[in-house]
Amino acid sequence: MEVDLMEMVSQQLPVLRDIALKEGKLEDAIESLLGLEKQARLAADLQATTAICLGIVDICKDAGNWRALAENVSLICKRRGQLKEAIVKTIQKCMEFVPLLPSKEEKLEYIEALRVVTAGRIHVELESARLTRILSTIREEEGKVAEAADILQEIQVDVFPFYRTYLMLVVG
């Protein structure tokens, strides 16, 4: 049941962005976008779903509300039947914002929230490993080397897809 909702999304996204950023009604705009996301997700419209998810991320970032960003990303990723490609692109977009966080406490909170979202999801395994490495580096800079080592030991990377590619290249 694929339906193209991209036209409606391209009309609604700028309007809701203005409501969130110019009128200061972030929660109302996000709520409307989540309703639109549900329609797109249930219609299996990958392009529209991804555009909405990235729109929510950008609006929260532009509003400077990092907590709302982490909460909404978690909500988006936990939704039943969420398209994997939409999750991957949303997490990848969120990864771009890690260096932009203003304080160390906010950065640690944001990283931990993203690590929770990515935990156990093979399609965002690389992003999870990168977040873990960033957290480990922060702990090491604080002088907490043992804690940094423990954090790095949590990483479990599935190497089978890489091994299969390696065999295809070597064996032919």
Protein Blocks (a to p, Z undefined) as FASTA:
>chain_A
ZZcfklmmmmmmmmmmmmmmmnopmklmmmmmmmmmmmmmmnopaklmmmmmmmmmmmmm
mnopaklmmmmmmmmmmpghiafklmmmmmmmmmmmmmmpmbfklmmmmmmmmmmmmgop
aklmmmmmmmmmmmmmmmmmnopamlmmmmmmmpccdfklmmmmmmmmmnZZ
